[in-house]
Amino acid sequence: MPIINKTRTHNAVPGSGNPHTRLRVALTVFFALDGFVFAGWVVRIPAIKEQTNASSSALGLALLGVSAGAVVTMMVTGHLCRRFGSHLMTVICGVLLSLSVALPPLTHSAVALGAVLLLFGAAYGGINVAFNSAAVDLVRALQRPVMPSFHAAFSLGGMIGAGLGALVAGALTPTQHLLGLTLTGLLVTGLAGRTLLRIPPPTSPESAPREQSTPRRPGSRTRPLVITFGLIALCTAYGEGALADWSALHLEQDLDATAGAAAVGYSCFALAMTIGRLTGSRLLERLGQTRTLVYGGTTAAVGMLLGALAPALWAALLGFVITGLGLANLFPIAVERAGALAGPDGVAIASTLGYGGMLLGPPAIGFMADWFSLPTALTSVAALAASAALIAVVTRRAAAG
């Protein structure tokens, strides 16, 4: 009898099973670790540029290694998760991410930097697909919309990683700093990974028999919907990438803000994203997925119009806050829905499209700024946010049909 009870508890629904709680904590830790490690690398890019004597253009090409490695690996990881399990792949990619972040300071040319960043990008892309796939399984088992909380952990990890990186930049060399990230990452992966490896992916009672028999793959009916949710992720990530690279320049160049005040712009946006994701589960429970997508996309569009076109610094900062609150939950919802429809392959498709949007945003803004002006170029973020809201309405009708 005790064995039977343990088995029932393990696959129990929300709140009744301790394994679900431990699994949620472990996944939250991995999301935070990903943001922490990536932000730690980003704040060291200027020092790495100086170390490698790379020109701006050469550095830009080297940084494409992260993107190339991530995009290629995302699709492969979807297949690996179906074959070996998302929990094992999360742990493996966590180890690879932790090891590879120590490599950039060891390079002395842009070519070598690009090569090691391919490895770093591959690990980064792989872990994003793996832990999002694991989170999708847990969300389904809990039958609660907790996906935004995982992405909030990523945002918090990034803010801590960037803040810590700024604090230690004067005291530690890039090699020491990033080696510290490696040791931290391996320790955290070892501790949280034990939970993932001991607990198999949970299943909701009504879907367990079907899911255990055959792994889900996007079919002819689900693939268009998966791609549609991927487009929502793309629209969201476009805005994130654009604000990360261009918000400070906009405030300094177009609104005559000081360098310090200009730097606050992205911090306001990032903080609003984090707050929006921390409250995302409650918002989803009240509004549902479609209305959250529609309201979020519309809010972000209004906020970005204010942020791009406002004549005063305070109004632009308010616009960035509104934009962050609006965009906060679009990407988590899109990835969760794609995963619910097509498993790890769905997560891979949506993540790849979303990451493509983050890559597309900064250069697209740059070209449009040269053709028109930077404020006009930034309104494209509002246009894509509004497009995400429109896509959400179309998606609801298609799913109903």
C-alpha positions as CSV (number, residue, x, y, z in Angstrom):
1,M,0.0,0.0,0.0
2,P,2.7,2.6,0.8
3,I,4.2,2.1,-2.7
4,I,0.9,2.6,-4.4
5,N,0.3,5.8,-2.4
6,K,3.7,7.2,-3.3
7,T,3.0,6.5,-7.0
8,R,-0.3,8.4,-6.8
9,T,1.3,11.3,-5.0
10,H,4.0,11.6,-7.6
11,N,1.6,12.2,-10.4
12,A,-0.9,14.1,-8.3
13,V,-2.4,17.3,-9.5
14,P,-1.7,20.7,-8.1
15,G,-0.8,21.2,-4.6
16,S,-1.1,17.6,-3.5
17,G,2.3,16.4,-4.5
18,N,5.6,17.5,-3.0
19,P,7.6,16.4,-6.2
20,H,5.7,19.0,-8.2
21,T,6.9,21.7,-5.8
22,R,10.5,20.5,-5.8
23,L,10.4,20.3,-9.6
24,R,9.0,23.9,-9.8
25,V,11.8,25.2,-7.6
26,A,14.5,23.3,-9.5
27,L,13.2,24.7,-12.9
28,T,13.0,28.2,-11.4
29,V,16.6,27.9,-10.4
30,F,17.7,26.9,-13.9
31,F,15.8,29.8,-15.5
32,A,17.5,32.2,-13.0
33,L,20.9,30.6,-13.7
34,D,20.5,31.1,-17.4
35,G,19.7,34.8,-17.1
36,F,22.5,35.2,-14.5
37,V,25.2,33.6,-16.6
38,F,24.2,35.3,-19.9
39,A,24.1,38.8,-18.2
40,G,27.5,38.1,-16.6
41,W,28.9,37.5,-20.1
42,V,27.2,40.5,-21.6
43,V,28.7,43.1,-19.2
44,R,32.2,41.8,-20.0
45,I,31.8,42.3,-23.8
46,P,33.7,45.7,-23.7
47,A,36.6,44.2,-21.9
48,I,36.7,41.2,-24.3
49,K,36.7,43.6,-27.2
50,E,39.7,45.4,-25.9
51,Q,41.5,42.1,-25.1
52,T,41.0,40.7,-28.6
53,N,41.8,44.1,-30.3
54,A,38.7,43.6,-32.4
55,S,37.1,46.4,-34.4
56,S,33.5,47.1,-33.9
57,S,32.6,45.3,-37.1
58,A,34.8,42.3,-36.2
59,L,33.2,42.1,-32.8
60,G,29.8,42.2,-34.3
61,L,30.6,39.3,-36.5
62,A,32.0,37.4,-33.6
63,L,28.9,38.0,-31.5
64,L,26.9,36.5,-34.3
65,G,28.4,33.2,-33.1
66,V,26.1,33.3,-30.1
67,S,23.1,33.7,-32.3
68,A,24.2,31.1,-34.9
69,G,24.9,28.5,-32.3
70,A,21.6,29.1,-30.5
71,V,19.4,29.0,-33.5
72,V,20.9,25.8,-34.9
73,T,20.9,24.1,-31.5
74,M,17.3,25.0,-30.7
75,M,15.8,22.8,-33.4
76,V,18.1,19.9,-32.6
77,T,17.4,20.1,-28.9
78,G,13.7,19.7,-29.5
79,H,14.4,16.3,-31.0
80,L,16.8,15.4,-28.2
81,C,14.3,16.3,-25.6
82,R,11.7,13.9,-27.2
83,R,14.3,11.1,-27.2
84,F,16.2,11.5,-23.9
85,G,13.8,13.7,-21.9
86,S,13.8,17.5,-21.2
87,H,15.1,17.0,-17.6
88,L,18.3,15.3,-18.7
89,M,18.9,17.8,-21.5
90,T,18.4,20.7,-19.1
91,V,21.1,19.4,-16.9
92,I,23.5,18.6,-19.8
93,C,23.0,22.0,-21.3
94,G,23.4,23.6,-17.9
95,V,26.8,22.0,-17.6
96,L,27.8,23.1,-21.1
97,L,26.6,26.7,-20.5
98,S,28.6,26.9,-17.3
99,L,31.8,25.6,-18.9
100,S,31.5,27.6,-22.2
101,V,31.1,31.0,-20.5
102,A,34.7,30.7,-19.2
103,L,36.1,30.5,-22.8
104,P,35.8,34.0,-24.2
105,P,38.5,35.6,-22.0
106,L,40.9,32.9,-23.2
107,T,40.7,34.1,-26.8
108,H,43.0,36.7,-28.4
109,S,41.4,37.3,-31.8
110,A,37.9,38.0,-33.1
111,V,38.0,34.7,-35.1
112,A,38.8,32.6,-32.0
113,L,36.1,34.6,-30.0
114,G,33.5,33.8,-32.6
115,A,34.4,30.1,-32.5
116,V,34.0,29.8,-28.7
117,L,30.8,31.9,-28.8
118,L,29.4,29.3,-31.2
119,L,29.7,26.8,-28.3
120,F,28.3,29.2,-25.8
121,G,25.4,30.0,-28.1
122,A,24.7,26.3,-28.7
123,A,24.5,25.7,-24.9
124,Y,22.4,28.8,-24.4
125,G,19.9,27.8,-27.1
126,G,19.8,24.2,-25.9
127,I,19.0,25.0,-22.3
128,N,16.3,27.4,-23.3
129,V,14.4,24.8,-25.3
130,A,15.1,22.1,-22.6
131,F,13.9,23.9,-19.6
132,N,10.9,25.5,-21.4
133,S,9.9,22.0,-22.5
134,A,10.1,20.8,-18.9
135,A,8.2,23.8,-17.7
136,V,5.4,23.1,-20.2
137,D,5.0,19.6,-18.8
138,L,4.8,20.9,-15.3
139,V,2.3,23.7,-16.2
140,R,0.1,21.0,-17.7
141,A,0.3,18.8,-14.7
142,L,-0.3,21.6,-12.2
143,Q,-3.2,22.9,-14.4
144,R,-2.2,26.4,-13.4
145,P,-0.8,29.2,-15.6
146,V,2.6,29.4,-13.9
147,M,4.8,29.8,-17.0
148,P,5.3,33.6,-16.5
149,S,6.9,32.9,-13.1
150,F,9.7,30.9,-14.7
151,H,10.5,33.7,-17.1
152,A,10.4,36.2,-14.2
153,A,13.2,34.1,-12.6
154,F,15.2,34.5,-15.9
155,S,14.7,38.3,-15.7
156,L,15.6,38.4,-12.1
157,G,18.7,36.3,-12.7
158,G,19.7,38.7,-15.5
159,M,19.3,41.7,-13.3
160,I,21.4,40.1,-10.6
161,G,24.0,39.0,-13.0
162,A,24.3,42.4,-14.6
163,G,24.4,44.2,-11.3
164,L,27.0,41.8,-9.8
165,G,29.1,42.1,-13.0
166,A,29.1,45.9,-12.7
167,L,30.2,45.7,-9.1
168,V,33.1,43.3,-9.7
169,A,34.2,44.8,-13.1
170,G,36.9,46.9,-11.4
171,A,38.1,44.2,-9.0
172,L,38.2,41.1,-11.2
173,T,39.6,40.4,-14.6
174,P,37.2,39.0,-17.2
175,T,38.9,35.6,-16.8
176,Q,38.4,35.6,-13.0
177,H,34.8,36.9,-13.3
178,L,33.7,34.4,-15.9
179,L,35.5,31.5,-14.3
180,G,33.5,32.4,-11.1
181,L,30.4,32.1,-13.2
182,T,31.5,28.7,-14.4
183,L,32.0,27.5,-10.8
184,T,28.7,29.0,-9.7
185,G,26.9,27.5,-12.7
186,L,28.3,24.0,-12.1
187,L,27.5,24.1,-8.4
188,V,23.9,25.3,-9.0
189,T,23.5,22.8,-11.9
190,G,24.7,20.0,-9.6
191,L,22.3,20.9,-6.8
192,A,19.2,21.6,-8.9
193,G,20.0,19.0,-11.5
194,R,19.7,16.2,-8.9
195,T,16.0,17.1,-8.5
196,L,15.4,17.0,-12.2
197,L,17.1,13.7,-12.7
198,R,15.3,12.1,-9.8
199,I,11.8,13.2,-10.8
200,P,10.4,12.2,-14.2
201,P,8.4,14.7,-16.2
202,P,4.9,14.9,-14.6
203,T,1.7,14.2,-16.5
204,S,-1.8,15.5,-16.0
205,P,-4.3,12.7,-15.2
206,E,-6.3,13.1,-18.4
207,S,-3.4,13.2,-20.8
208,A,-1.0,10.7,-19.2
209,P,-2.0,7.5,-21.2
210,R,-1.7,9.3,-24.5
211,E,1.5,11.1,-23.8
212,Q,3.3,8.1,-22.4
213,S,2.5,6.1,-25.5
214,T,3.7,8.5,-28.3
215,P,5.8,11.7,-28.1
216,R,4.0,14.7,-29.5
217,R,5.2,16.2,-32.8
218,P,3.8,19.1,-34.8
219,G,1.4,17.6,-37.4
220,S,-0.4,19.2,-40.3
221,R,-3.1,20.7,-38.2
222,T,-1.0,21.9,-35.3
223,R,2.1,23.2,-37.1
224,P,0.4,26.4,-38.4
225,L,-0.8,27.2,-34.9
226,V,2.7,26.5,-33.5
227,I,4.2,28.8,-36.1
228,T,1.6,31.4,-35.2
229,F,2.5,31.4,-31.6
230,G,6.2,31.6,-32.7
231,L,5.3,34.8,-34.6
232,I,3.9,36.2,-31.3
233,A,7.2,35.3,-29.6
234,L,9.1,37.0,-32.5
235,C,7.1,40.2,-32.1
236,T,7.8,40.3,-28.4
237,A,11.5,39.5,-28.7
238,Y,11.9,42.1,-31.4
239,G,10.9,44.7,-28.9
240,E,13.2,43.3,-26.2
241,G,16.2,43.3,-28.5
242,A,15.4,46.8,-29.8
243,L,15.1,48.4,-26.4
244,A,18.2,46.7,-25.1
245,D,20.3,48.1,-27.8
246,W,18.7,51.5,-28.7
247,S,16.8,52.8,-25.7
248,A,19.8,54.5,-24.1
249,L,20.9,56.1,-27.3
250,H,17.4,57.4,-28.0
251,L,17.1,59.1,-24.6
252,E,20.6,60.6,-24.9
253,Q,20.5,61.6,-28.5
254,D,16.9,62.7,-29.0
255,L,15.9,63.9,-25.5
256,D,19.3,65.3,-24.3
257,A,19.5,63.0,-21.3
258,T,22.8,62.5,-19.5
259,A,24.5,59.1,-19.9
260,G,23.4,58.1,-16.4
261,A,19.8,59.0,-17.0
262,A,19.8,57.3,-20.4
263,A,21.0,54.1,-18.8
264,V,18.0,54.1,-16.5
265,G,15.7,53.7,-19.6
266,Y,16.4,50.0,-20.1
267,S,16.5,49.4,-16.4
268,C,12.9,50.7,-16.2
269,F,11.9,48.5,-19.0
270,A,13.6,45.4,-17.5
271,L,12.1,46.0,-14.1
272,A,8.6,46.4,-15.5
273,M,9.1,43.1,-17.4
274,T,10.1,41.4,-14.2
275,I,7.1,42.8,-12.3
276,G,4.7,41.9,-15.1
277,R,6.0,38.3,-15.1
278,L,5.8,37.9,-11.4
279,T,2.1,38.9,-11.5
280,G,1.5,37.0,-14.8
281,S,0.0,33.8,-13.3
282,R,-2.7,35.8,-11.5
283,L,-3.3,37.8,-14.6
284,L,-3.8,34.7,-16.7
285,E,-6.1,33.1,-14.1
286,R,-8.3,36.2,-14.3
287,L,-8.2,37.0,-18.1
288,G,-7.2,33.8,-19.8
289,Q,-4.5,33.4,-22.5
290,T,-6.1,35.2,-25.4
291,R,-7.2,38.3,-23.5
292,T,-3.8,38.5,-21.8
293,L,-2.1,38.4,-25.2
294,V,-4.5,41.0,-26.7
295,Y,-4.3,43.4,-23.8
296,G,-0.6,42.9,-23.4
297,G,0.2,43.6,-27.1
298,T,-2.1,46.6,-27.1
299,T,-0.6,48.0,-23.9
300,A,2.9,47.5,-25.2
301,A,2.0,49.3,-28.5
302,V,0.6,52.3,-26.6
303,G,3.6,52.4,-24.3
304,M,6.1,52.2,-27.1
305,L,4.5,55.0,-29.0
306,L,4.8,57.1,-25.9
307,G,8.4,56.0,-25.3
308,A,9.5,56.7,-28.9
309,L,7.7,60.0,-29.6
310,A,7.5,61.6,-26.1
311,P,9.1,65.1,-26.0
312,A,10.2,64.7,-22.4
313,L,12.5,62.3,-20.6
314,W,10.0,61.4,-17.8
315,A,7.3,60.6,-20.4
316,A,9.6,58.4,-22.4
317,L,10.6,56.5,-19.2
318,L,6.9,56.0,-18.4
319,G,6.4,54.7,-21.9
320,F,9.2,52.2,-21.4
321,V,7.6,51.0,-18.2
322,I,4.2,50.5,-19.9
323,T,5.9,48.7,-22.8
324,G,7.7,46.3,-20.3
325,L,4.4,45.5,-18.5
326,G,2.7,44.9,-21.8
327,L,5.3,42.6,-23.3
328,A,6.1,40.8,-20.1
329,N,3.9,37.7,-20.6
330,L,3.6,37.4,-24.4
331,F,6.7,35.3,-24.9
332,P,6.0,32.9,-21.9
333,I,2.4,32.3,-23.1
334,A,3.5,31.8,-26.8
335,V,6.1,29.2,-25.8
336,E,3.8,27.4,-23.4
337,R,1.0,27.2,-26.0
338,A,3.4,26.0,-28.7
339,G,4.8,23.3,-26.3
340,A,1.2,22.2,-25.3
341,L,0.4,21.7,-29.0
342,A,3.6,20.0,-30.1
343,G,5.8,19.2,-27.2
344,P,9.6,20.0,-27.3
345,D,9.5,20.5,-31.1
346,G,6.8,23.1,-30.6
347,V,8.9,24.9,-27.9
348,A,11.9,24.7,-30.3
349,I,10.0,26.3,-33.2
350,A,8.5,29.1,-31.1
351,S,11.9,29.7,-29.4
352,T,13.8,29.8,-32.7
353,L,11.3,32.3,-34.1
354,G,11.4,34.4,-31.0
355,Y,15.2,34.4,-30.9
356,G,15.2,35.4,-34.5
357,G,13.1,38.4,-33.6
358,M,15.6,39.4,-31.0
359,L,18.3,39.2,-33.6
360,L,16.2,41.1,-36.2
361,G,15.3,44.0,-33.9
362,P,18.6,45.8,-33.3
363,P,19.8,45.9,-37.0
364,A,16.3,46.7,-38.3
365,I,16.1,49.6,-36.0
366,G,19.5,50.8,-37.1
367,F,18.6,50.7,-40.8
368,M,15.3,52.5,-40.2
369,A,17.1,55.1,-38.0
370,D,19.4,55.9,-40.9
371,W,16.5,56.1,-43.4
372,F,14.1,58.1,-41.2
373,S,15.0,58.8,-37.6
374,L,15.5,56.8,-34.4
375,P,12.2,57.8,-32.8
376,T,10.4,56.8,-36.0
377,A,12.3,53.5,-36.1
378,L,11.4,52.7,-32.5
379,T,7.7,52.9,-33.4
380,S,8.2,49.6,-35.3
381,V,8.2,48.0,-31.8
382,A,4.7,49.4,-31.3
383,A,3.7,48.1,-34.7
384,L,4.8,44.5,-33.9
385,A,3.3,44.6,-30.5
386,A,0.0,45.5,-32.0
387,S,0.5,42.7,-34.6
388,A,1.0,40.2,-31.7
389,A,-2.4,41.3,-30.3
390,L,-4.0,40.9,-33.7
391,I,-2.3,37.5,-34.2
392,A,-3.7,36.4,-30.8
393,V,-7.3,37.1,-32.0
394,V,-6.7,35.2,-35.3
395,T,-5.2,32.3,-33.3
396,R,-8.3,32.1,-31.1
397,R,-10.5,31.8,-34.1
398,A,-8.3,29.3,-35.8
399,A,-8.1,27.1,-32.7
400,A,-11.8,27.2,-32.3
401,G,-12.2,26.1,-35.9
